[in-house]
Amino acid sequence: MKWHAIIILLILLTACQTSSKKEPGAIVDYRTGSEGLRIQFVPNLPPSTLYETEDLNVMLDVYNVGAEKVGGPGDRIYLSGFDPRIVTGIPSVGAQIPTIEGKSQFNSQGDFDRVSFDGVIARLQGDMYPAPLLATTCYQYKTVASNTVCVDPDPFGTGVRTKVCTPANIGMGSQGGPIAVNNIEVDARPGKTAFRIHVSNVGGGDVFKLSSSTLARCNPYDSRGLSYDELDYVQLADVQVGGASIRQSCKPLDNGDIALRGGTGVVYCEYGTSGNTAYVTPITVTLDYGYRQQTRKDVQIYKTG
């Protein structure tokens, strides 16, 4: 009887493992999560304690945990926060972020690479210098949010008809980027359906208007910096319903951008309808933006004698 019990247990375990496997060709929802890049100092590079005249070797792990590729010409990492007269040799132009693929149907984790900085520590005037190392990442990213929506051209019709769906608000979840479309309110009216699209910054960093100029001025060494009227804006690249763009109907926009206040923003769009039959169709919102995030490590530098 003991062997019979063991055999039955093995059969059950095998059945569970088999049922948990994904079927070949199964669609993977890879547009999930609320981050784009994730930056971490490699342990002990640099160590927490250094001495004057030593080399400063900094290594950063760059993980692309979102759903879009990075590594364009304006995507860079900068190292700052220290006195450049004490820590020398760190370029103020930063380092290029290498091309790193995001998550996809074939890679549910995304890829990663490394970026390094090499400097030299000068002789100290005092016994110790606390050197904050601030890694600032500036890059362009994209959010693509898709779902299905019920469109009813005649929501108040008095005729007795069987409808396949009833218009309702849509929860969007996460989309594999630091800017998310949280939800879409749906307001069905005769001849048109209105959408209130809610957008928010969920990545913990700063979002800004996307251009080659703003990406360059994201550099902490650039005295111009990003202005208040460039921060907290997301470009509305497109809104499509049933494959047709309705972006021209969307408002309010500031030169094509959605303004975020307190990290959130709303845009209102309309879709013209005809007939009297309700139907289900795809809705896709595409957002483009620049993004800045930072991580810090503190290093203590000591005088040798």
C-alpha positions as CSV (number, residue, x, y, z in Angstrom):
1,M,0.0,0.0,0.0
2,K,2.9,2.3,0.7
3,W,4.2,2.0,-2.8
4,H,0.7,2.5,-4.2
5,A,0.5,5.9,-2.3
6,I,3.9,7.0,-3.6
7,I,3.0,6.2,-7.2
8,I,-0.3,8.1,-6.9
9,L,1.5,11.1,-5.5
10,L,4.0,11.1,-8.4
11,I,1.1,10.9,-10.9
12,L,-0.6,13.9,-9.2
13,L,2.6,16.0,-9.2
14,T,3.3,15.2,-12.9
15,A,-0.3,16.2,-13.7
16,C,0.1,19.5,-11.8
17,Q,3.4,20.4,-13.6
18,T,1.9,19.5,-17.0
19,S,-1.2,21.7,-16.4
20,S,0.9,24.7,-15.3
21,K,2.9,24.8,-18.6
22,K,1.9,27.4,-21.1
23,E,0.5,26.0,-24.3
24,P,2.6,26.6,-27.4
25,G,1.7,29.8,-29.1
26,A,0.0,31.2,-26.0
27,I,-0.1,35.0,-25.9
28,V,1.9,36.5,-23.1
29,D,0.8,39.9,-21.6
30,Y,4.3,41.4,-21.4
31,R,3.1,45.1,-21.0
32,T,2.9,45.0,-17.3
33,G,4.6,46.8,-14.5
34,S,5.2,50.4,-13.5
35,E,8.9,50.9,-14.4
36,G,11.0,51.6,-17.4
37,L,14.7,51.5,-16.4
38,R,15.9,50.2,-13.0
39,I,19.4,51.4,-12.0
40,Q,21.5,49.9,-9.3
41,F,25.1,50.4,-8.1
42,V,27.0,47.1,-8.5
43,P,28.0,45.9,-5.0
44,N,31.5,47.1,-4.0
45,L,31.9,49.1,-7.2
46,P,32.7,51.4,-5.6
47,P,33.3,50.2,-2.0
48,S,31.8,52.4,0.7
49,T,35.3,53.3,1.9
50,L,38.1,54.7,-0.2
51,Y,41.4,56.6,0.3
52,E,42.9,59.7,-1.4
53,T,44.8,59.2,-4.6
54,E,42.9,55.9,-5.3
55,D,41.0,55.3,-8.4
56,L,37.2,55.6,-8.2
57,N,35.6,52.8,-10.3
58,V,31.8,53.0,-10.5
59,M,29.7,50.3,-12.2
60,L,25.9,50.5,-12.6
61,D,23.5,47.8,-13.6
62,V,20.9,49.1,-16.0
63,Y,17.8,46.9,-16.2
64,N,15.1,47.6,-18.8
65,V,12.0,46.1,-16.9
66,G,9.5,48.0,-19.1
67,A,8.1,47.1,-22.5
68,E,10.1,49.5,-24.8
69,K,13.7,49.6,-26.0
70,V,16.1,52.2,-24.7
71,G,19.5,53.4,-26.0
72,G,18.6,56.2,-28.3
73,P,21.0,59.1,-29.0
74,G,19.7,61.2,-26.1
75,D,19.5,58.4,-23.5
76,R,22.3,58.9,-21.0
77,I,23.4,58.3,-17.4
78,Y,25.3,61.0,-15.4
79,L,27.3,60.8,-12.2
80,S,27.3,63.8,-10.0
81,G,26.9,65.1,-6.4
82,F,30.6,65.2,-5.5
83,D,33.2,68.0,-5.7
84,P,34.8,67.7,-9.1
85,R,38.1,69.1,-7.6
86,I,38.2,66.1,-5.3
87,V,36.8,63.4,-7.6
88,T,38.3,64.1,-11.0
89,G,37.9,62.5,-14.4
90,I,34.2,61.9,-14.3
91,P,32.8,63.3,-17.6
92,S,30.1,65.9,-17.3
93,V,28.6,64.7,-20.6
94,G,27.7,61.4,-18.9
95,A,27.7,58.0,-20.6
96,Q,25.5,56.6,-23.3
97,I,22.9,54.1,-22.2
98,P,23.5,51.0,-24.4
99,T,20.7,49.6,-26.5
100,I,18.7,47.4,-24.1
101,E,15.6,45.6,-25.2
102,G,12.5,45.7,-23.0
103,K,10.0,42.9,-22.3
104,S,8.4,41.1,-25.2
105,Q,6.4,38.0,-26.1
106,F,9.7,36.1,-26.1
107,N,11.4,37.8,-23.1
108,S,9.1,38.4,-20.1
109,Q,11.9,39.9,-18.0
110,G,13.6,42.4,-20.3
111,D,17.3,42.7,-20.8
112,F,20.1,44.5,-18.9
113,D,23.6,46.0,-19.4
114,R,26.2,47.9,-17.5
115,V,27.6,51.4,-17.6
116,S,30.9,52.4,-15.9
117,F,32.6,55.6,-14.8
118,D,36.3,55.8,-13.9
119,G,37.7,58.7,-11.8
120,V,40.7,59.6,-9.6
121,I,40.5,60.9,-6.0
122,A,42.7,63.9,-5.3
123,R,44.6,64.6,-2.1
124,L,42.4,65.7,0.7
125,Q,42.7,68.9,2.8
126,G,40.9,67.4,5.7
127,D,40.9,63.9,7.2
128,M,37.7,62.7,5.5
129,Y,35.4,63.6,2.7
130,P,31.9,62.2,2.4
131,A,31.3,61.8,-1.3
132,P,27.7,61.4,-2.5
133,L,27.5,59.6,-5.8
134,L,24.2,60.5,-7.6
135,A,23.4,58.5,-10.7
136,T,20.9,60.4,-12.9
137,T,19.2,58.5,-15.8
138,C,17.6,60.5,-18.6
139,Y,15.8,58.6,-21.4
140,Q,12.9,58.6,-23.7
141,Y,10.1,56.0,-23.3
142,K,6.7,55.0,-24.5
143,T,3.6,53.6,-23.0
144,V,1.1,51.6,-25.1
145,A,-2.2,50.9,-23.3
146,S,-4.8,48.6,-25.0
147,N,-8.1,47.1,-24.0
148,T,-11.5,46.6,-25.5
149,V,-14.5,48.9,-25.2
150,C,-18.2,48.6,-25.8
151,V,-19.5,51.1,-28.3
152,D,-23.2,51.7,-28.6
153,P,-24.3,54.3,-31.2
154,D,-27.9,54.3,-29.9
155,P,-27.7,53.8,-26.1
156,F,-31.1,55.3,-25.4
157,G,-33.0,53.6,-28.1
158,T,-36.5,52.4,-27.2
159,G,-36.6,49.5,-29.6
160,V,-36.3,46.0,-28.1
161,R,-33.0,44.7,-29.3
162,T,-30.5,42.2,-27.9
163,K,-27.1,43.9,-27.4
164,V,-23.8,42.1,-27.0
165,C,-22.5,44.6,-24.5
166,T,-23.2,47.7,-22.4
167,P,-20.8,50.7,-22.4
168,A,-18.9,50.8,-19.1
169,N,-15.7,52.3,-17.7
170,I,-12.5,50.5,-18.4
171,G,-9.8,49.6,-15.9
172,M,-6.4,49.5,-17.6
173,G,-4.0,48.0,-15.1
174,S,-0.3,48.6,-15.8
175,Q,1.4,48.8,-19.2
176,G,5.1,48.2,-18.6
177,G,6.2,51.9,-18.2
178,P,6.6,54.6,-15.6
179,I,3.6,56.5,-17.1
180,A,0.4,54.6,-17.0
181,V,-3.2,54.9,-18.4
182,N,-5.0,54.1,-15.2
183,N,-8.6,54.0,-16.5
184,I,-10.9,55.3,-19.2
185,E,-14.3,56.6,-18.4
186,V,-16.8,55.8,-21.2
187,D,-19.9,58.0,-21.9
188,A,-22.1,56.7,-24.7
189,R,-24.4,59.2,-26.4
190,P,-26.4,59.0,-29.6
191,G,-24.0,59.3,-32.5
192,K,-20.8,59.5,-30.4
193,T,-18.9,58.0,-27.5
194,A,-16.8,60.1,-25.3
195,F,-13.7,58.9,-23.4
196,R,-12.0,60.5,-20.4
197,I,-8.5,59.0,-20.3
198,H,-6.7,59.2,-16.9
199,V,-2.9,59.3,-17.0
200,S,-0.5,59.2,-14.1
201,N,3.2,59.1,-13.2
202,V,3.7,55.7,-11.4
203,G,7.4,55.3,-11.8
204,G,8.7,57.4,-8.9
205,G,10.8,59.7,-11.2
206,D,10.2,62.9,-13.2
207,V,8.4,63.0,-16.5
208,F,9.1,65.8,-19.0
209,K,8.3,67.0,-22.5
210,L,10.1,64.9,-25.0
211,S,12.6,66.5,-27.4
212,S,16.4,66.4,-28.1
213,S,16.7,69.7,-26.2
214,T,15.0,68.5,-23.0
215,L,16.9,65.2,-23.0
216,A,20.2,67.2,-23.1
217,R,19.1,69.6,-20.4
218,C,18.1,66.7,-18.1
219,N,21.9,66.6,-17.5
220,P,22.5,67.7,-13.9
221,Y,25.7,69.5,-15.1
222,D,23.6,71.7,-17.6
223,S,23.1,75.1,-15.9
224,R,19.9,75.6,-17.9
225,G,18.1,72.5,-16.6
226,L,14.5,71.7,-17.2
227,S,12.0,74.5,-16.8
228,Y,8.7,74.3,-14.8
229,D,6.7,74.3,-18.1
230,E,8.6,71.3,-19.4
231,L,8.2,69.0,-16.3
232,D,5.1,66.9,-15.8
233,Y,4.0,66.7,-19.4
234,V,3.3,63.6,-21.5
235,Q,2.9,63.6,-25.2
236,L,-0.3,62.1,-26.5
237,A,1.0,60.3,-29.5
238,D,-2.3,58.7,-30.6
239,V,-5.7,57.3,-29.5
240,Q,-7.2,54.7,-31.7
241,V,-10.7,53.1,-31.5
242,G,-11.3,50.2,-33.9
243,G,-8.1,51.1,-35.7
244,A,-9.2,54.7,-36.4
245,S,-7.3,57.6,-34.9
246,I,-9.4,60.0,-32.8
247,R,-6.4,62.0,-31.5
248,Q,-7.6,65.2,-33.3
249,S,-10.7,65.2,-31.1
250,C,-8.7,65.1,-27.8
251,K,-8.5,68.1,-25.5
252,P,-7.2,69.8,-23.5
253,L,-3.7,69.5,-24.9
254,D,-0.7,71.8,-24.6
255,N,1.0,71.5,-28.0
256,G,0.1,67.9,-28.1
257,D,1.0,67.2,-24.4
258,I,-1.2,66.2,-21.5
259,A,-0.4,68.3,-18.4
260,L,0.0,66.3,-15.1
261,R,-0.9,68.0,-11.9
262,G,0.1,66.2,-8.7
263,G,1.3,63.4,-10.9
264,T,-2.0,62.8,-12.7
265,G,-3.8,64.2,-15.8
266,V,-6.9,63.7,-17.9
267,V,-7.7,64.1,-21.6
268,Y,-11.1,64.0,-23.2
269,C,-11.6,62.4,-26.7
270,E,-14.7,61.6,-28.8
271,Y,-15.4,58.9,-31.3
272,G,-18.2,59.3,-33.9
273,T,-20.6,56.4,-34.3
274,S,-23.5,55.5,-36.6
275,G,-26.2,52.8,-36.7
276,N,-28.0,51.3,-33.8
277,T,-26.0,48.1,-33.0
278,A,-23.7,47.9,-30.0
279,Y,-20.3,46.2,-30.6
280,V,-17.0,45.5,-28.9
281,T,-13.8,47.1,-30.4
282,P,-10.2,47.7,-29.4
283,I,-9.0,51.0,-27.9
284,T,-5.3,51.9,-27.8
285,V,-3.6,54.9,-26.2
286,T,0.0,55.7,-27.0
287,L,2.1,58.1,-24.9
288,D,5.6,59.4,-25.5
289,Y,7.8,61.1,-22.9
290,G,11.1,61.8,-21.4
291,Y,11.9,60.3,-18.0
292,R,14.4,61.1,-15.3
293,Q,15.2,59.0,-12.3
294,Q,18.0,58.9,-9.7
295,T,19.8,56.6,-7.4
296,R,22.4,57.4,-4.8
297,K,25.4,55.8,-3.0
298,D,27.5,57.5,-0.3
299,V,31.2,56.8,-0.2
300,Q,33.6,57.9,2.6
301,I,37.0,59.0,1.4
302,Y,39.9,59.1,3.9
303,K,43.3,60.8,4.1
304,T,46.1,58.4,4.0
305,G,48.4,60.3,6.3
